[in-house]
Amino acid sequence: MKTKDKILESAAALFNKHSVGEISVNHIAKEIGISPGNLRYHYKTKEDIVHKIWDRLTVHLDEIWSDPEIHFNESAIAQWLFNLGNLYY
């Protein structure tokens, strides 16, 4: 996995566990074992990380929602909700 992806995954997990306000780039860097400078090479600010996580989330939501099976049966709707929940954790 690329460092940029590790940063986003770790940041999302930390944000979900604590809150965005409680987590700094130093916390994220420590979580994945890189220096804060290395993290800032990939993302200049915590806000950049949050925006990238949001961008990825909306792409996944669009992919899930555009599934034509969702509109036809309860099982597909249940699967869509399950997949939606997984995006947040």
N, C-alpha and C positions, 0 to 999 in steps of 0.2 A: 504494500500500500504506500502511496506517495505521501510525503510529509504534509502537503497541503490537505490531503484527505484525512490524515490522522488528526491534524489540528481541528478540522471541522467536526469530526466525530467526537473527539474528546471535549471540545467546547460545548457541543450540544448536550452531551451527557452531564457535564458539570452545570450547565445552565438549568437543565431539568432537575438535577438533584438539589441545587441551592437556589440561585436566581441569577439573572444576568448581572444585576447590580453588585452581587457579592463576589463575582468571579473577575479576576484581572487576567491580562495576557500572561503575567508571571505564573499564575495558577495553572493556566492551560499548558504553558511550556513545561512546567514541572511535572504535570500529569503524564506527558508523553516523553519526558527525558531529553528535552532540547533546551538550548539557551533562549532567553527572551529575545536576544538579537536575531537568532535563527528564525524564530516565529515571526518577528517583525519584517524579516526579509520576504516572507510569503504574504503576510497581512499587516499593513501598517498600524492599524488600530483595532480595538475590540469591535468597534462599529462595523469595520470591514468584514470581520468574521460573522457578525450577526446578519449583515446583509447577504452574505454568501449562503449562510444556512437558510435564510428566508427564500432566496432564489431557488435553491435546490428543493426546498419543501414545496413551493408552488409548482415546479415542474412535475414533481411526483404526484401532487394532487390532480393536476391536469391529466396525467397518464391514467390514474386510477378512475377519475370521473368520466373519461372518454371511453371507457370500456363499454361496448354496446350491450353486454350481458346484464349490466346493472339494472337496466330498465325492464327486465323481463321476468325475473324470479327472485324470491326471497333469499335463496341461498347466495345468489350473486351480491345482493345488497348487504347481507351479513359479511361476506368476504370483503367487500369494499370498506365497510366499517372497521373490520379487523385490520386491513392494510392501512387505513387512515390512522388508526391508533398506533401502529408500529412506526409511523413517521415521527412520532413525538418522543419515542423512547429508544 
